[in-house]
Amino acid sequence: MIELYTWGTPNGRKVSIMLEECGLEYDVHRIDIGKGDQFAPEFVAINPYSKIPAIVDPDGPGGRPLPLFESGAILIYLAEKTGRFLPASGAAKHVVLQWLMFQMGAVGPFFGQVHHFLRSAKEQVPYAIDRYVKEKDRIYGVLDRRLGEATHLAGDDYTIADIATYPWVARHEWHKTDLGRFPNVKRWFDALSERPAVRRGMAVPG
Ligand SMILES: N[C@@H](CCC(=O)N[C@@H](CS)C(=O)NCC(=O)O)C(=O)O
């Protein structure tokens, strides 16, 4: 049974969606980041950066327990463990990793900054809002062009790149984005929203 340390955020839900898609059994540990649970010494021992998500796989490589943090690293690990949602080798594997890194380096950090400056910042900072909203729209443009030429981000198949990106697009109301402006993203988002594993993963931690 994999131990999942998570909260109801896009980065946490990438991992619960993946666990659901792979049919792996897991125990959910609620880390309430609003209350500061992420700084508890037991959790810091698993993730020294004090952020969700993290997992502990008691049956890691060599039969030894493996603690892991960073959602992208966790998705790659679970994909390799199960042989699902990431080709084993070749160009197709690297295209998946490219779109996964685009999520990790662009979608997550920039959408996250938009959420912060629109919803959480103590004062409205027009320069920051303008900078991050512009970059967010640029990223949506990249996703929309890509999804205009391919069914999924890495091509025909649904992969960990889609699993990583979906929960961020699911927060489109938080970053005030009308998906009607990005019809290919909307087509992809609506299709993924129908997947039972996506629905179950998005409901974690409940
Ligand atoms: N790069 C990390 C980012 C994780 C992250 O930002 N987690 C947020 C929630 S989505 C968090 O735990 N925030 C609490 C904090 O910063 O103290 C990953 O992808 O796992």
The ligand as a MOL file (V3000), in Angstrom:
LIG
                    3D

  0  0  0     0  0            999 V3000
M  V30 BEGIN CTAB
M  V30 COUNTS 20 19 0 0 0
M  V30 BEGIN ATOM
M  V30 1 N 7.3780 21.4800 -7.3500 0
M  V30 2 C 6.5430 20.9280 -6.3060 0
M  V30 3 C 5.5790 21.9890 -5.8590 0
M  V30 4 C 4.7120 21.5060 -4.7180 0
M  V30 5 C 3.8670 22.6320 -4.1690 0
M  V30 6 O 4.0040 23.8090 -4.5440 0
M  V30 7 N 2.9820 22.2760 -3.2450 0
M  V30 8 C 2.1360 23.2740 -2.5950 0
M  V30 9 C 0.6570 22.9020 -2.7690 0
M  V30 10 S 0.2010 22.7940 -4.4880 0
M  V30 11 C 2.4380 23.2930 -1.1080 0
M  V30 12 O 2.6360 22.2460 -0.5040 0
M  V30 13 N 2.4590 24.4920 -0.4930 0
M  V30 14 C 2.6740 24.6390 0.9160 0
M  V30 15 C 3.8370 25.5450 1.2310 0
M  V30 16 O 4.4150 26.1310 0.2980 0
M  V30 17 O 4.1560 25.6810 2.4150 0
M  V30 18 C 5.8100 19.6990 -6.8350 0
M  V30 19 O 5.4430 19.7060 -8.0210 0
M  V30 20 O 5.6080 18.7290 -6.0900 0
M  V30 END ATOM
M  V30 BEGIN BOND
M  V30 1 1 1 2
M  V30 2 1 2 3
M  V30 3 1 2 18
M  V30 4 1 3 4
M  V30 5 1 4 5
M  V30 6 2 5 6
M  V30 7 1 5 7
M  V30 8 1 7 8
M  V30 9 1 8 9
M  V30 10 1 8 11
M  V30 11 1 9 10
M  V30 12 2 11 12
M  V30 13 1 11 13
M  V30 14 1 13 14
M  V30 15 1 14 15
M  V30 16 2 15 16
M  V30 17 1 15 17
M  V30 18 2 18 19
M  V30 19 1 18 20
M  V30 END BOND
M  V30 END CTAB
M  END
